[in-house]
Amino acid sequence: MSDTVCVVGAGQMGSGIAQVAAVAGYDVRLVDVAPNQLEQARSGIEASLARLVEKGRVEPGDAEAALGRIETASEPGPADLAIEAATEDVDLKLRIFRDLDAAAGDGAVLASNTSSIPITRLAAATSRPDRVVGMHFMNPVPLMPLVELIRGLETSDEAAGIVRAAAERMGKTVAESRDYPGFIANRILLPMINEAVYCLMEGVGNRESIDTVMKLGMSHPLGPLQLADLIGLDTCLAIMEVLHDGLGDSKYRPCPLLRSYVEAGRLGRKSGRGFYEYG
Ligand SMILES: NC(=O)c1ccc[n+]([C@@H]2O[C@H](COP(=O)([O-])OP(=O)(O)OC[C@H]3O[C@@H](n4cnc5c(N)ncnc54)[C@H](O)[C@@H]3O)[C@@H](O)[C@H]2O)c1
């Protein structure tokens, strides 16, 4: 079983992945190019573990031990399993996969938490396409029980098995998807969110009505605009662009209002303002 995990990208997803990996007993190297993200990630993980201890879901000693297993770094290093969770940008991810191929060690499995970028394309940037796998966690990682596992064209059964076992060791249930744009989760979820933004743009309803209809009428725990703010509007736009380019169907065209918000820097919770304002 793999024992060292290198997580590349210490944003909301990378820090959550580092947390669940450390709680599962892995030694974790958490990497980011932005030093302030690494600091924020460490304090975020500490606060998240403290909440889980309060709720009785993690023992105090285990939380402390997990924190002690996380080191932060500016570059990837040797690992049994590397999990890339950097910004949703294909050129950036291709560069990171080339770097991981050189840094992680010959036997390592390289996984990506991408929401929508083809795993086969990331795999082709490495010398080991058979050992590249999609490992798509859900947000917030410590609370959501699913990992979507995506096999690229060349992914071996062995590599897929290693990722499945790692996800299960982190307490997650695995569902497998084929490598098509958006996989299963975002092929279904993002067009709904995009349509909610169209409803807002066209004045079909205000943000409260749109979210209330979906929460109370459809039993969704969050409305689609609240969920978009949680995911990050830049990430939502990037996923819609991958669906639009990859499937070539105009039904996936990103809503212009979504694009405007991203251009304005209104990225959702992480920037303090999206469809809603955050303190
Ligand atoms: N937000 C979600 O709900 C969600 C859910 C599932 C998957 N994802 C996917 O997870 C990935 C990360 O999303 P996020 O929401 O955590 O984004 P985020 O913006 O919170 O974090 C991205 C991090 O990547 C870092 N980064 C950029 N270039 C880097 C590099 N070269 N090396 C190391 N780090 C680098 C940034 O500094 C930033 O800290 C994306 O691929 C996204 O599609 C997001």
The ligand as a Gaussian input file, in Angstrom:
#p B3LYP/6-31G(d) Opt

LIG

0 1
 N      -13.825000      23.650000      -6.136000
 C      -14.460000      22.501000      -6.226000
 O      -15.604000      22.358000      -5.772000
 C      -13.798000      21.336000      -6.897000
 C      -14.370000      20.061000      -6.752000
 C      -13.711000      18.968000      -7.331000
 C      -12.551000      19.182000      -8.068000
 N      -12.038000      20.443000      -8.207000
 C      -10.792000      20.595000      -8.971000
 O       -9.716000      20.689000      -8.044000
 C       -8.685000      21.515000      -8.604000
 C       -8.376000      22.641000      -7.621000
 O       -9.553000      23.386000      -7.382000
 P       -9.700000      24.333000      -6.093000
 O      -11.146000      24.638000      -5.979000
 O       -8.947000      23.751000      -4.954000
 O       -8.936000      25.655000      -6.634000
 P       -8.238000      26.802000      -5.786000
 O       -8.232000      27.998000      -6.665000
 O       -8.823000      26.892000      -4.415000
 O       -6.730000      26.253000      -5.611000
 C       -5.821000      26.034000      -6.663000
 C       -4.413000      26.090000      -6.079000
 O       -3.467000      25.667000      -7.089000
 C       -2.290000      26.418000      -6.855000
 N       -1.393000      26.330000      -8.007000
 C       -1.442000      26.989000      -9.183000
 N       -0.394000      26.631000      -9.963000
 C        0.329000      25.718000      -9.270000
 C        1.514000      24.982000      -9.534000
 N        2.180000      25.107000     -10.686000
 N        1.985000      24.141000      -8.593000
 C        1.341000      24.013000      -7.404000
 N        0.202000      24.688000      -7.102000
 C       -0.299000      25.518000      -8.015000
 C       -2.807000      27.823000      -6.562000
 O       -1.816000      28.631000      -5.933000
 C       -3.993000      27.502000      -5.647000
 O       -3.602000      27.466000      -4.274000
 C       -9.192000      21.982000      -9.960000
 O       -8.722000      21.103000     -10.952000
 C      -10.688000      21.871000      -9.803000
 O      -11.338000      21.708000     -11.036000
 C      -12.624000      21.515000      -7.621000

